[in-house]
Amino acid sequence: MRDAVIVEAVRTPVAKGRPNGALHGEHPADLLARTLTALVERAGIDPALIDDVVGGVVTQAGDQALNVTRSAVLAAGFPESVPAMTVDRQCGSSQQALHIAAQGVRSGAYDIAVACGVESMSRVPMGSAVLPGSDPFGPGVAARYPGGLVGQGISAELIAARWDLPREELDAFAYESHRRAAEAWKNGEFDREVAWAGQPDETVRPDTTPEVLAGLRPAYLDPAMAERFPEITWRITAGNASPINDGAAAVLVMSAEAAARLGLRPRARFHSFAVVGDDPLLMLTAIIPATARVLGRAGLALDDIDLFEVNEAFAPVVLAWQRETGADPARVNVRGGAIAIGHPLGASGARLMTTLLHNLEDRGLRYGLQTMCEAGGQANATVIERL
């Protein structure tokens, strides 16, 4: 089987997902097109050589409907012969796009592919794909889970309760995410991966403190849920959860042979992949078995992994994962995570991979592991090896 290698990776700055956010004025197709254009310009390749563009988007409605990845390919000026598709594995959509692109290259179906993602949460609000009066789950799911499934905020509360994670620990984790991200921006550590100089991630708060975070009110307090789940003590706030964001990212994937033919330097290779399902009520815990599975497939131990990127959808998700895996916090999200940088849903998988690649290079390290929790109780996990 051929090696699938990463040649280039780029992202936009992550903006507030609000009408006053820096990227609100851009159509999602144009926003994603910015990364596609930057990607081929940086690599110096003819886009006509690309066999497929696989994009992740969560809310495929409104401005993000009708295969927005294909619209982005056309908006970027790529030849009409370059195809594209849009996939949805919820928050892991563009990590799944990476798997599809890399597995296509390894199998011989592709020589060159782009994995990417976009989400404009300011223009297409989360949940807007669910029409009023519709039921996205159906009677079969209702019969299997008679109490009903819950929103991610309640799932995060259940995780905090089950792993006995106090509010102070959640807020301390959130503070550290902001501190690391602010320090990384100050030191120029994001400059290579963000193609637009001088535009930092908008939701990083260099001046936040644990005291400020401690003053925020619970975000998901619900009397009906309090009665159903008396173990919840309402610890999740806007400060220890990821914000609403706009952004895009793209990664150029090809066979090692194609890279050699084009005179391009492979920067990392895809080592191993995993995707798992888990309890859809807790919903956000699948990163724990996904990590175990991908390490087993890789033939690696946890201590072999130099850096981890674990999506910070909510602070208790990463903290519960750390408790179960024993991962060293000093190796996890070393430049901050989604609580600070932001979580533009469909773009986050490609964003994390872009950050992981540059982190490994800047530190001269070998193995990186990325994993993301996903709505419905799923998770992707990926191991890459820097070359």
Legacy VTK file of the C-alpha trace (Angstrom):
# vtk DataFile Version 3.0
C-alpha trace
ASCII
DATASET POLYDATA
POINTS 387 float
0.000 0.000 0.000
1.292 3.455 -0.923
2.120 6.148 1.605
-0.231 9.127 1.732
1.740 12.241 2.618
0.923 15.819 3.549
2.671 18.380 1.371
0.926 21.575 2.494
-1.652 22.742 5.032
-3.172 26.146 5.624
-6.036 27.762 7.496
-7.815 31.051 7.848
-7.767 32.859 11.144
-10.774 31.729 13.184
-13.312 34.513 13.647
-16.267 35.138 15.907
-19.330 33.413 14.496
-21.371 36.576 14.846
-22.471 39.342 12.465
-19.634 41.476 13.860
-17.043 38.752 13.231
-14.182 39.373 10.830
-15.312 36.681 8.364
-19.081 37.171 8.470
-19.050 39.101 5.197
-17.590 36.180 3.244
-19.788 33.516 1.712
-18.674 30.073 2.983
-17.789 28.985 -0.563
-15.506 31.996 -0.941
-14.068 31.482 2.531
-13.130 27.895 1.718
-11.877 29.005 -1.705
-9.355 31.278 0.060
-7.689 28.252 1.624
-7.788 26.244 -1.619
-6.111 29.063 -3.517
-3.468 29.554 -0.820
-2.849 25.801 -0.694
-1.979 25.373 -4.386
-0.028 28.639 -4.488
2.115 27.566 -1.541
2.694 24.117 -2.999
3.241 25.494 -6.505
1.098 22.865 -8.207
-1.362 23.038 -11.076
-4.827 22.513 -9.557
-5.779 20.523 -12.662
-3.716 17.679 -11.164
-6.056 17.313 -8.170
-8.149 14.138 -8.403
-10.736 15.154 -5.801
-11.507 17.753 -3.154
-13.232 16.402 -0.037
-14.725 19.015 2.266
-16.312 18.797 5.695
-19.335 20.920 6.613
-21.744 20.282 9.485
-24.735 22.521 8.767
-25.408 21.850 5.102
-28.170 24.390 4.665
-28.579 27.916 3.325
-25.242 29.286 2.120
-23.626 25.907 2.884
-26.108 23.773 0.931
-25.800 22.009 -2.429
-22.243 20.670 -2.013
-20.525 23.893 -0.962
-17.120 22.247 -1.506
-17.789 22.104 -5.247
-18.803 25.767 -5.171
-15.529 26.566 -3.378
-13.532 24.712 -6.037
-15.193 26.802 -8.736
-14.837 30.022 -6.712
-11.117 29.296 -6.327
-10.743 29.233 -10.104
-9.800 25.557 -10.271
-10.497 23.853 -13.607
-14.051 22.620 -13.979
-12.615 19.106 -14.292
-11.707 19.047 -10.567
-14.528 17.270 -8.674
-15.551 17.832 -5.067
-17.812 16.392 -2.406
-19.028 17.457 1.006
-19.162 15.062 3.955
-20.828 15.253 7.363
-19.499 13.474 10.406
-20.595 16.368 12.592
-17.675 18.099 14.335
-15.243 15.589 12.832
-16.358 16.268 9.260
-13.058 17.581 7.927
-11.075 15.010 9.890
-13.213 12.445 8.092
-12.397 14.303 4.861
-8.715 13.798 5.691
-9.332 10.075 6.156
-11.162 9.818 2.831
-8.437 11.710 0.968
-5.568 9.790 2.563
-7.234 6.392 2.243
-8.024 7.167 -1.398
-4.355 7.923 -2.021
-3.186 4.824 -0.178
-5.550 2.601 -2.140
-4.554 4.062 -5.507
-7.929 5.695 -6.173
-6.273 9.134 -5.988
-2.780 10.438 -6.667
-3.487 13.938 -5.366
-6.394 15.071 -3.196
-7.362 17.983 -1.000
-9.062 17.529 2.369
-10.658 20.672 3.703
-13.529 22.102 5.699
-15.498 25.250 6.342
-18.179 26.524 8.670
-19.727 29.975 8.734
-21.728 29.813 11.926
-22.542 33.507 11.658
-24.323 32.983 8.325
-25.613 29.439 8.834
-26.439 28.979 12.533
-25.857 25.602 14.146
-29.007 23.489 13.940
-30.574 25.460 11.107
-30.598 22.371 8.875
-33.333 20.910 11.115
-36.627 22.188 9.756
-39.345 23.289 12.199
-41.517 20.346 13.132
-39.076 17.771 11.757
-37.635 14.813 13.672
-34.044 13.998 12.663
-33.938 10.883 14.883
-37.129 8.998 14.065
-39.226 6.548 16.074
-36.583 3.803 16.110
-34.111 5.938 18.048
-36.896 7.147 20.357
-37.808 3.533 21.115
-34.202 2.601 21.858
-33.591 5.669 24.061
-36.978 6.273 25.701
-35.739 9.182 27.803
-34.569 10.919 24.656
-31.109 12.050 23.617
-29.821 15.399 24.837
-27.866 18.364 23.527
-24.093 18.494 23.712
-24.095 20.940 26.616
-26.024 18.467 28.762
-23.687 15.684 27.621
-20.733 17.801 28.739
-22.433 18.275 32.125
-22.931 14.511 32.424
-19.238 13.925 31.650
-18.192 16.479 34.267
-20.410 14.717 36.808
-19.328 11.169 35.923
-15.612 11.997 36.078
-16.111 14.267 39.104
-14.486 17.269 37.445
-15.007 20.350 39.623
-15.832 23.738 38.138
-12.436 25.070 39.241
-10.634 22.414 37.198
-12.743 23.153 34.116
-12.050 26.867 34.382
-8.335 26.291 34.978
-8.208 24.188 31.810
-9.988 26.938 29.847
-7.614 29.581 31.197
-4.618 27.496 30.124
-6.072 27.131 26.614
-6.254 30.921 26.280
-2.819 31.397 27.822
-1.183 28.943 25.439
-2.940 30.331 22.363
-2.128 33.933 23.273
1.510 33.035 23.885
1.691 31.188 20.568
0.315 34.195 18.693
2.694 36.532 20.550
5.668 34.357 19.583
4.633 34.065 15.919
3.991 30.334 16.189
0.809 30.487 14.082
2.317 32.645 11.343
3.181 29.787 8.983
-0.163 28.020 9.180
-2.403 31.098 8.877
-2.157 32.484 5.355
-3.350 35.987 6.227
-0.726 37.839 8.244
-1.877 40.199 10.948
-5.273 38.528 11.438
-5.171 36.506 14.676
-7.881 34.181 15.903
-10.606 36.491 17.219
-11.760 34.546 20.261
-8.375 34.182 21.974
-8.523 36.234 25.190
-5.021 37.094 26.430
-6.436 39.017 29.391
-8.769 36.380 30.803
-8.141 34.986 34.283
-9.458 32.073 36.334
-11.347 34.656 38.406
-13.086 36.069 35.323
-14.020 32.553 34.193
-15.296 31.685 37.668
-17.747 34.577 37.466
-19.594 33.222 34.414
-23.019 31.663 34.882
-23.894 28.085 33.844
-24.896 28.028 30.195
-27.219 24.999 30.090
-29.224 25.168 33.316
-32.553 23.475 32.585
-35.099 22.510 35.277
-36.355 19.526 33.279
-32.814 18.203 32.810
-32.038 18.882 36.474
-34.940 16.619 37.420
-33.901 13.927 34.954
-30.193 14.058 35.851
-29.878 14.992 39.550
-26.119 14.285 39.401
-25.561 17.418 37.306
-24.321 20.421 39.284
-24.173 22.845 36.319
-20.491 23.481 35.698
-20.420 24.249 31.959
-20.235 27.935 31.040
-19.459 29.991 27.961
-15.924 30.191 29.328
-15.097 26.475 29.536
-16.832 25.558 26.267
-15.805 26.323 22.695
-17.319 29.472 21.172
-19.278 29.892 17.926
-16.958 30.587 15.001
-16.309 31.055 11.286
-13.271 29.592 9.545
-11.805 27.262 6.944
-8.744 25.055 6.484
-7.275 22.839 3.760
-4.618 20.106 3.525
-2.887 18.854 0.362
-2.537 15.057 0.369
-0.771 12.953 -2.272
1.160 9.768 -2.793
4.865 9.838 -2.025
5.445 8.972 -5.685
3.415 11.962 -6.880
5.329 14.239 -4.528
8.653 12.961 -5.884
7.469 13.365 -9.470
6.469 16.970 -8.812
9.588 17.787 -6.801
7.591 18.444 -3.629
8.736 17.692 -0.076
6.509 15.343 1.947
6.175 16.875 5.404
4.312 14.046 7.159
2.707 10.735 6.335
-0.609 9.347 7.489
0.279 6.473 9.774
-3.017 5.092 11.121
-6.757 5.807 11.217
-9.708 4.921 13.425
-13.344 5.862 13.759
-15.586 4.569 16.547
-19.070 4.901 17.980
-19.916 5.249 21.664
-22.803 6.125 23.997
-24.898 8.780 22.187
-26.222 10.138 25.479
-22.767 10.958 26.834
-22.054 11.671 23.156
-18.575 13.206 23.550
-16.614 10.313 25.087
-15.805 8.331 21.928
-12.375 9.961 21.759
-11.346 7.584 24.567
-11.906 4.298 22.661
-10.858 5.993 19.394
-7.463 6.784 20.893
-7.028 3.201 22.072
-8.042 1.835 18.686
-5.781 4.053 16.602
-2.795 3.332 18.858
-3.484 -0.390 18.536
-3.627 -0.134 14.765
-0.456 1.945 14.730
1.402 -0.480 16.974
2.350 2.461 19.183
2.051 3.180 22.890
0.693 6.418 24.318
4.230 7.441 25.304
5.330 7.156 21.669
3.083 10.086 20.748
4.934 13.386 20.961
1.963 15.745 20.560
-1.813 15.428 20.807
-4.528 17.613 19.321
-7.796 16.843 21.124
-10.674 19.090 20.162
-11.791 21.244 23.071
-15.512 21.171 22.418
-15.924 21.428 26.208
-13.275 21.325 28.927
-14.573 18.097 30.567
-14.220 16.205 27.279
-10.452 16.634 27.193
-10.033 16.268 30.946
-11.979 12.974 31.030
-9.880 11.755 28.062
-6.677 12.674 29.912
-7.808 10.798 33.012
-8.666 7.662 31.055
-5.600 7.641 28.785
-3.003 9.061 31.167
-1.779 11.492 28.495
0.673 14.142 29.659
-1.142 17.531 29.634
2.117 19.177 28.539
1.797 17.359 25.201
-1.887 18.140 24.633
-2.999 21.188 22.625
0.342 22.868 23.224
-0.707 26.038 21.369
-4.144 26.171 22.924
-7.328 24.570 21.706
-10.840 25.285 20.554
-11.903 26.935 23.824
-9.549 29.775 22.882
-8.908 29.446 19.145
-12.494 28.537 18.299
-14.462 25.680 16.787
-15.834 26.406 13.303
-17.459 22.945 13.230
-16.784 21.582 9.735
-13.375 23.272 9.512
-12.016 22.097 12.844
-10.644 18.721 11.771
-8.506 20.277 9.029
-7.588 23.155 11.362
-6.333 20.772 14.039
-4.313 18.808 11.482
-2.768 22.021 10.148
-1.786 23.034 13.679
-0.502 19.552 14.547
1.704 19.401 11.446
3.310 22.781 12.146
3.744 21.949 15.839
5.624 18.746 15.034
7.845 20.558 12.554
8.627 23.499 14.810
9.598 21.179 17.665
11.396 18.561 15.560
9.106 15.793 16.858
7.926 12.608 15.178
4.415 11.354 16.013
1.185 13.300 16.415
-2.286 12.046 17.318
-5.484 13.965 16.598
-8.950 13.060 17.835
-12.323 14.796 17.936
-15.621 14.114 19.654
-18.670 14.206 17.377
-22.403 14.558 17.851
-24.213 11.239 17.998
-21.468 9.574 20.033
-18.666 9.149 17.495
-14.999 10.097 17.140
-12.236 10.025 14.555
-8.592 9.496 15.484
-5.554 9.921 13.253
-1.825 9.339 13.771
0.655 11.156 11.543
4.437 10.832 11.377
6.565 13.844 10.556
9.050 13.195 7.748
LINES 1 388
387 0 1 2 3 4 5 6 7 8 9 10 11 12 13 14 15 16 17 18 19 20 21 22 23 24 25 26 27 28 29 30 31 32 33 34 35 36 37 38 39 40 41 42 43 44 45 46 47 48 49 50 51 52 53 54 55 56 57 58 59 60 61 62 63 64 65 66 67 68 69 70 71 72 73 74 75 76 77 78 79 80 81 82 83 84 85 86 87 88 89 90 91 92 93 94 95 96 97 98 99 100 101 102 103 104 105 106 107 108 109 110 111 112 113 114 115 116 117 118 119 120 121 122 123 124 125 126 127 128 129 130 131 132 133 134 135 136 137 138 139 140 141 142 143 144 145 146 147 148 149 150 151 152 153 154 155 156 157 158 159 160 161 162 163 164 165 166 167 168 169 170 171 172 173 174 175 176 177 178 179 180 181 182 183 184 185 186 187 188 189 190 191 192 193 194 195 196 197 198 199 200 201 202 203 204 205 206 207 208 209 210 211 212 213 214 215 216 217 218 219 220 221 222 223 224 225 226 227 228 229 230 231 232 233 234 235 236 237 238 239 240 241 242 243 244 245 246 247 248 249 250 251 252 253 254 255 256 257 258 259 260 261 262 263 264 265 266 267 268 269 270 271 272 273 274 275 276 277 278 279 280 281 282 283 284 285 286 287 288 289 290 291 292 293 294 295 296 297 298 299 300 301 302 303 304 305 306 307 308 309 310 311 312 313 314 315 316 317 318 319 320 321 322 323 324 325 326 327 328 329 330 331 332 333 334 335 336 337 338 339 340 341 342 343 344 345 346 347 348 349 350 351 352 353 354 355 356 357 358 359 360 361 362 363 364 365 366 367 368 369 370 371 372 373 374 375 376 377 378 379 380 381 382 383 384 385 386
